[in-house]
């Protein structure tokens, strides 16, 4: 496919919007804590997982009423510009949506399905207030990519045959990197709300990422450990494109602060037997405790939802690890994941007192509205990745509308055009996570973090996530809202 150009007027409009709205946009503190209700978890309306050849329209049945007035948080100049650029466009556009619904990021995936559905509903509501009313409709094709490369390639190929050239996801960096050559070759734009590996920071490609890179998270996590009193750390990590770079970045930053990493222990992401690596963890931890005392040794785990099995197998084979003086420390791969606090694993995971870092964004009426709708739909805590999914769907829709003149106002998607204009659209877009300004690699430019903690629930054997702290990247300081047990 030959790369098409983008009309000069469109580029000019987008550049001006990006300069005026995006310049100087800095957002910092985490969103306010939301306590999950005790009601039964609801579904997400008529949205469902489908095969790669099926297209569906998401609805919000059973959720709280949308706050359409909150869309003032989404820059009105950007919306007006998109509607004007679309001109006399007619037709239905489908946005791809690749979520993990059955693998180790399924907790996030199901929450993302809800918020992406909210976005589709809100976009279509906004369309009705513009000259495009009755002419343009958006829908999404939700696919379970399972963190599996062949499955993801099959989905992308199906999107290609359907004329879908823009998609939200994949969620994880490993899969995104594996399918990136196919996306680049076929001009399919991928917008990930949660891919953070520095390995995927590639200028000029078709992958855009609205969370900050793990270059920031490694520094945040190292400061978290150091300010908690740790002078030595044992790091257990999944040996893939996500786990290895983040473990290395955190270890290097911790060492630069004056700490010592006594062991770096990788594990195969496909394994289900963690006993051998837990044996290494136990040995290294006890050696460090003997050297500096338990109050100064941190256990840092870079994982996804397999943390459940790691903690369970530790409780059976090395129970002393769960009695560490400092809590276990984790990352965005576990933070706010519903499977870690379900009835099967809540009791064991609560014993670790896990504290996990997570990208945090400025609070806004729009974010509060989405969080309330998610709570009603899923009974789960809102976080930066589910909010990011909402914003990513909007970015995809706006890219489609801005590139409409390139396709003579027909419902045809233009991948090269969307790839070219997306950075300017993101610079001028103010959504639920703030201004989505990207760097030269197409990744989020600014970063701050919050911390999610697992704490016991109101009844025996239960647990829940809370937002327990924040990290200020400018001052490199951790502030605890609720200080985790074991941290002085």
Long-range contacts (C-beta under 8 A, 24 or more apart in sequence): 1-186, 1-187, 1-415, 1-416, 3-187, 3-416, 4-406, 4-414, 4-416, 4-417, 5-417, 6-403, 6-406, 6-417, 6-420, 6-421, 7-405, 7-406, 10-85, 10-402, 10-403, 10-405, 10-421, 11-420, 11-421, 11-424, 13-81, 13-85, 14-81, 14-402, 14-421, 14-424, 14-425, 14-428, 15-424, 17-75, 17-77, 17-78, 17-81, 17-424, 17-427, 17-428, 18-423, 18-424, 18-425, 18-427, 18-428, 19-427, 20-77, 20-428, 21-75, 21-77, 21-78, 21-427, 21-428, 21-429, 21-430, 21-435, 22-427, 22-428, 22-435, 22-437, 25-430, 25-434, 25-435, 25-437, 25-446, 26-446, 27-361, 27-362, 27-433, 27-434, 27-435, 27-446, 27-448, 28-360, 28-362, 28-448, 28-472, 28-473, 28-474, 29-360, 29-362, 29-363, 29-448, 29-450, 29-470, 30-358, 30-360, 30-361, 30-384, 30-448, 30-449, 30-450, 30-467, 30-470, 31-360, 31-361, 31-362, 31-363, 31-367, 31-371, 31-382, 31-383, 31-384, 31-387, 31-450, 31-467, 32-363, 32-368, 32-467, 33-381, 33-466, 33-467, 33-481, 34-371, 34-375, 34-381, 34-382, 35-381, 35-464, 35-466, 36-375, 36-379, 36-380, 36-381, 36-464, 36-465, 37-375, 37-379, 38-458, 39-379, 40-379, 41-378, 41-379, 41-380, 42-376, 42-377, 42-378, 42-379, 43-377, 44-110, 44-113, 44-114, 44-117, 44-377, 44-378, 45-117, 45-377, 47-113, 47-114, 47-117, 47-142, 48-142, 49-101, 49-142, 49-143, 49-144, 50-141, 50-142, 50-143, 52-143, 52-154, 52-155, 52-158, 53-158, 53-162, 54-141, 55-94, 55-139, 55-140, 55-141, 55-162, 56-139, 56-140, 56-141, 56-142, 57-120, 57-139, 57-140, 58-113, 58-116, 58-117, 58-120, 58-121, 58-139, 58-140, 58-142, 59-117, 59-121, 60-117, 60-118, 60-121, 60-373, 60-377, 62-376, 62-377, 63-114, 63-118, 63-373, 63-374, 63-376, 63-377, 64-372, 64-373, 64-375, 64-376, 64-377, 66-118, 66-121, 66-122, 66-125, 66-369, 66-373, 67-365, 67-366, 67-369, 67-372, 68-122, 68-125, 68-126, 70-364, 70-365, 70-366, 70-368, 70-369, 71-122, 71-126, 71-366, 72-365, 72-366, 73-364, 73-365, 73-366, 73-367, 73-430, 73-431, 73-432, 74-366, 74-394, 74-429, 74-430, 74-431, 75-428, 75-429, 75-430, 77-428, 78-398, 78-425, 78-428, 78-429, 78-430, 79-126, 79-130, 79-398, 81-402, 81-428, 82-397, 82-398, 82-401, 82-402, 83-130, 83-131, 83-132, 83-401, 85-401, 85-402, 85-404, 85-405, 86-132, 86-136, 86-401, 86-402, 86-404, 86-405, 86-409, 87-404, 87-405, 87-409, 88-135, 88-409, 89-132, 89-135, 89-136, 89-401, 89-404, 89-409, 89-410, 89-411, 90-135, 90-136, 90-409, 90-410, 90-411, 91-135, 91-136, 91-137, 91-410, 91-411, 92-136, 92-137, 92-138, 92-139, 92-411, 93-136, 93-137, 93-138, 93-139, 93-397, 93-400, 93-411, 93-413, 94-138, 94-139, 94-140, 94-141, 94-162, 94-164, 95-120, 95-138, 95-139, 95-140, 95-141, 95-164, 95-166, 95-167, 95-168, 95-393, 95-396, 95-397, 95-400, 96-140, 96-141, 96-143, 96-155, 96-159, 96-164, 96-166, 96-167, 96-168, 96-169, 96-188, 97-140, 97-141, 97-142, 97-143, 97-167, 97-168, 97-169, 97-393, 98-143, 98-145, 98-152, 98-155, 98-167, 98-168, 98-169, 98-170, 98-171, 98-190, 99-142, 99-143, 99-144, 99-145, 99-169, 99-171, 100-144, 100-145, 100-146, 100-147, 100-170, 100-171, 100-172, 101-144, 101-146, 102-144, 102-146, 103-146, 103-147, 103-148, 104-147, 104-304, 104-305, 104-306, 105-147, 105-171, 105-172, 105-194, 105-304, 105-305, 105-333, 105-337, 106-305, 106-339, 107-305, 107-336, 107-337, 107-338, 107-339, 107-340, 107-380, 108-171, 108-194, 108-336, 108-337, 108-385, 108-386, 109-144, 109-171, 110-338, 110-378, 111-338, 111-374, 111-378, 111-380, 111-383, 111-385, 111-386, 112-168, 112-171, 112-193, 112-385, 112-386, 112-389, 113-142, 114-373, 114-374, 114-377, 114-378, 114-386, 115-370, 115-373, 115-374, 115-386, 115-387, 115-389, 115-390, 116-140, 116-142, 116-168, 116-389, 116-390, 116-392, 116-393, 118-370, 118-373, 118-374, 118-390, 119-389, 119-390, 119-391, 119-393, 119-394, 119-397, 120-393, 122-394, 123-393, 123-394, 123-397, 136-401, 136-411, 138-397, 138-400, 140-393, 145-169, 145-170, 145-175, 147-171, 147-172, 147-174, 147-175, 148-175, 149-175, 149-178, 149-179, 152-178, 152-179, 153-179, 153-182, 156-182, 156-183, 156-186, 156-188, 157-182, 159-188, 160-186, 160-188, 163-412, 163-413, 164-188, 164-413, 165-189, 165-413, 165-414, 165-415, 165-418, 166-191, 166-396, 166-399, 166-400, 166-413, 166-415, 166-418, 167-191, 167-396, 168-192, 168-193, 168-389, 168-392, 168-393, 168-396, 169-193, 170-195, 171-195, 171-385, 172-242, 172-304, 173-197, 173-199, 173-200, 173-241, 173-242, 174-240, 174-241, 174-242, 174-269, 176-200, 176-207, 177-241, 180-205, 180-206, 180-207, 183-207, 186-415, 187-415, 187-416, 187-419, 188-415, 189-396, 189-399, 189-415, 189-418, 189-419, 189-422, 191-392, 191-395, 191-396, 191-422, 192-392, 193-385, 193-386, 193-388, 193-389, 193-391, 193-392, 194-332, 194-385, 194-388, 196-242, 196-246, 196-332, 196-359, 197-241, 197-242, 197-245, 197-246, 198-245, 198-249, 199-241, 199-245, 200-241, 200-443, 201-439, 201-441, 201-443, 202-441, 202-442, 203-440, 203-441, 203-442, 205-442, 206-415, 206-419, 207-442, 208-395, 208-422, 208-423, 208-426, 208-438, 208-442, 208-443, 209-442, 209-443, 209-444, 210-388, 210-391, 210-392, 210-395, 210-426, 210-433, 210-436, 210-438, 210-444, 211-332, 211-359, 211-384, 211-385, 211-388, 211-443, 211-444, 212-359, 212-443, 212-444, 212-445, 212-446, 212-447, 213-443, 213-444, 213-447, 214-242, 214-245, 214-246, 214-249, 215-249, 216-447, 216-449, 216-473, 217-246, 217-249, 217-250, 217-331, 217-332, 217-357, 217-359, 217-447, 217-449, 218-246, 218-248, 218-249, 218-250, 218-252, 218-253, 219-249, 219-253, 219-473, 219-476, 220-357, 220-447, 220-449, 220-471, 220-473, 221-246, 221-250, 221-253, 221-254, 221-300, 221-329, 221-331, 221-357, 222-250, 222-251, 222-252, 222-253, 222-254, 222-256, 222-257, 222-259, 223-253, 223-257, 223-471, 223-476, 223-477, 223-478, 224-329, 224-355, 224-357, 224-451, 224-471, 224-478, 225-250, 225-254, 225-259, 225-298, 225-300, 225-329, 226-254, 226-257, 226-258, 226-259, 227-477, 227-478, 228-298, 228-326, 228-329, 228-478, 228-487, 228-488, 229-295, 229-296, 229-326, 229-487, 229-488, 230-254, 230-259, 230-296, 230-297, 230-298, 230-326, 231-258, 231-259, 231-260, 231-292, 231-296, 231-297, 232-259, 232-260, 232-261, 232-262, 232-288, 232-291, 232-292, 232-296, 232-297, 232-298, 233-259, 233-260, 233-261, 233-262, 233-297, 233-298, 233-299, 233-300, 234-261, 234-262, 234-263, 234-265, 234-281, 234-284, 234-285, 234-288, 234-297, 234-298, 234-299, 234-300, 235-261, 235-263, 235-264, 235-265, 235-300, 235-301, 235-302, 236-265, 236-267, 236-277, 236-281, 236-299, 236-300, 236-301, 236-302, 236-303, 236-310, 237-264, 237-265, 237-266, 237-267, 237-301, 237-302, 237-303, 238-266, 238-267, 238-269, 238-302, 238-303, 238-304, 238-306, 238-333, 239-266, 239-267, 239-268, 239-269, 240-269, 242-302, 242-333, 243-269, 243-302, 243-303, 243-333, 246-302, 246-331, 247-300, 247-302, 250-300, 250-302, 262-287, 262-288, 269-306, 272-309, 273-313, 274-306, 274-309, 274-310, 274-313, 274-314, 275-313, 275-317, 278-310, 278-313, 278-314, 278-317, 278-318, 278-321, 279-317, 279-318, 281-314, 281-318, 281-321, 282-318, 282-320, 282-321, 285-321, 285-324, 286-320, 294-324, 294-325, 294-326, 295-325, 295-326, 295-488, 297-324, 297-325, 297-326, 298-326, 298-329, 299-324, 299-326, 299-328, 299-329, 300-328, 300-329, 300-330, 301-328, 301-329, 301-330, 301-331, 301-334, 301-354, 302-330, 302-331, 302-333, 303-330, 303-331, 303-333, 303-334, 304-333, 304-334, 304-337, 305-334, 305-337, 305-339, 305-340, 307-333, 307-334, 307-337, 307-340, 307-349, 307-354, 308-339, 308-340, 308-344, 308-345, 308-348, 308-349, 311-345, 311-348, 311-349, 311-351, 311-352, 312-345, 312-348, 315-348, 315-351, 322-348, 322-351, 322-352, 324-486, 325-486, 326-486, 326-487, 327-352, 327-353, 327-354, 327-355, 327-453, 327-484, 327-485, 327-486, 327-487, 328-352, 328-353, 328-354, 328-355, 329-354, 329-355, 329-356, 330-354, 330-355, 330-356, 330-357, 331-356, 331-357, 332-356, 332-357, 332-358, 332-359, 332-385, 335-383, 335-451, 335-452, 335-465, 336-380, 336-381, 336-383, 336-452, 336-465, 338-378, 338-380, 340-454, 340-463, 340-465, 341-454, 341-457, 341-462, 341-463, 341-464, 341-465, 343-461, 343-462, 346-457, 346-461, 346-462, 346-463, 347-461, 347-462, 347-463, 349-454, 349-463, 350-454, 350-455, 350-456, 350-463, 352-454, 353-453, 353-454, 353-455, 353-484, 353-485, 353-486, 354-453, 354-454, 355-451, 355-452, 355-453, 355-468, 355-469, 355-484, 356-451, 356-452, 356-453, 357-449, 357-450, 357-451, 357-471, 358-383, 358-384, 358-385, 358-449, 358-450, 358-451, 358-452, 359-384, 359-385, 359-388, 359-447, 359-448, 359-449, 359-450, 360-384, 360-448, 360-449, 360-450, 360-470, 360-471, 361-387, 361-432, 361-433, 361-434, 361-448, 362-433, 362-434, 364-432, 364-434, 366-431, 366-432, 367-432, 367-433, 370-432, 381-452, 381-465, 381-466, 381-467, 383-452, 384-433, 384-450, 387-431, 387-432, 387-433, 388-432, 388-433, 390-431, 390-432, 391-429, 391-431, 391-432, 391-433, 391-436, 394-429, 394-431, 395-422, 395-425, 395-426, 395-429, 395-431, 395-436, 398-425, 398-429, 399-425, 447-473, 448-472, 448-473, 449-473, 451-478, 451-480, 453-482, 453-484, 455-482
